Amino acid sequence: MGRTATTAREERAESSARDAAELHSAELHAADPALSERDRKMLEFERQWWKFAGSKEEAIRQQFDMSGTRYFQILNDLIDRPEALAADPLLVKRLRRMRSSRQKARAARNLGMRLD
């Protein structure tokens, strides 16, 4: 009987550990949701914005009903998310490279240096 009681306790402990792991996994996914419809549309827009007539700022206002400044704030947060990278790796990497080069150029200008 002692062996059966020990086995039952071990099974309960394993079950509790599995339940805790599943709960932790669910919390991680809840804290890190998939891309929203707006996020997907923003990535699609960045992929093809040059097809729109007029300036990019005008196209942003027409497509998303927000200022260019707000759009780029959201876009910068979006391209740092792993879901965006998974959704369109080439585009997200290109946008990250472009952002990095602009940041380097801005820093150099602020320091009075020239980048060639």
N, C-alpha and C positions, 0 to 999 in steps of 0.2 A: 504494500500500500504506500509506503514511503516513496517508492520510485514513481508511482502514478501521480501522487500529489506534487512531486517535484516537476514532473513533465507538464502537468497542467499549469503550474506557476510559470514555467518557462514559456509555454505557448501563449499565456496571457501577456507576458512581458514582451514577447516578439510581436504580438498583435498590437499592443499599445505603441510600440516603436514604429510599426508600419503606419498606424493611424496618424501618429505625430509627423512622420515623413510626408504623408499625403497632404496633411493640413498645411505644412510648411510649403510644399510645392504649390498648392492652391493659392496661398497668400502671395507667393512670388509672382504667379501669373496674374493675379488680381492687381498687384501693384504695378505691373508692367503690361498694360493691355496692348492688343494689336493696333495696327494703324487705323485711324479713323477715316471716314470717307473724305474729309477735308484734307487730311495728310496725304492720302493717295492721289487726290486731285492736284495737290501742290507738286508732288513728284512728277506727275504727268505733265503739268504745266511747265516745269523746269526742263523737262525732256523736249518740249516742243514750243516754247514761248515765241521763238523767232518766226513762227508761222502766222502769228497774229499781226494785223495791220496796226501801225502806230507804234508808240513807245511801249516798253515793257511796263512802265508805271501805269499807263492807261489800261493795258490788258489786265494787270493785277486788280485794278479798281473794278473793272467790268466783271471779271471772273469770280473774285472773292469778296467784293464789297468791303475792302479795307485799304488803308494807306499802304504805300510801298514800304514805309518804315516798319509798320507792324508786320507786314508779310515777311520781310527779311528777318525780323526777330524770331518769328515762329519757324521759318525755314532753317535758321541756324540751330535752333533747338532740335528740330526734326532730324537733321542730318547727323546729329550726334547719337541718335537712338539706334540700337541694334536692329530693331524691326525695320527701319528704313533701309539700313544696309542690306538686310536679308531680302527686302522687296525689290531693290534695284541697285546692286553693288556697283556697277560701272558709273551710274549717275551720281550716287552718293559720294563715291571716292573722288570723282571729278569736282563736285561741289566743295568737298573738303579741301582739295588741293587749291582751288581758286580762292577760297577763304583764307587759307594759310598764306598764299602769296600776297594777297591784299594786306593781311596783317603785317607781314614782313616789310612790305613797301611803306606802310603807314608808320611803322616803328622807325624805319630808316629815315623817313622824312622828318619825323619828330626829333631825331637825333642829329639832323643836318647831314646825313650821309646819302650817298648815291648808290643805288644798286644797278649794276649793268649786267 
